[in-house]
């Protein structure tokens, strides 16, 4: 699915968006600033190489999603459900992962430099 098709789909649905199992490889989510993607359901979706830089995915359901090589730099993933997600080679630099569920997530070669994993400030 390309960006324009995704915009049309989001416009046709009510919040929170349910995009379970949809293929969104290489989509640039930074072009969707007008849309509230918090609480979105992307479980079992394919987001290989997607650009999610600075995207608000608060409380998003990403269980079993394939985020291989996705750019999640500075993404807001507080309370996101990432159980069984594939984050191989994903860039999570400076991402907010506070209270995110990472049970059984594949973080092989993921970049977690500067990721915020707790609410404690040093």
Steps between C-alpha positions, in 0.01 A plus 500: 500500500638842412466824696198634309312170540580505871367857534176397330470199729557710813243757386243223458546362853420616850750542784680302622613365164509124451746400228560143611702294254545772238821527297650847544859438395710811428210736589610842629275552802650844559271620219196408713540770764132597472395154616488388865690171492498452877312181594531373140479125449777381267527150643635243255560776243807525282684830548835397354711810438220737601591851615340561841740773612340722769163327455270480802419130550385536861325180613525359146448129445798371301484139619659270247568788259804482273697822550822371344726795410228749596602850608347565844741779596341715771169315457268519800425137591393545863277208601531352148445127472793352308473139616643263237579794269799472268724804550807355330725786381238755609619844601354583844751774579353748751163317480266517799441141611375573853275216617508343154439126491800344330437136600657267242570791264794437268745787555789346307735778385240764594642843580382594851753780553344761726164321515290602798405182684388643834338812638799571722707795387872479561 
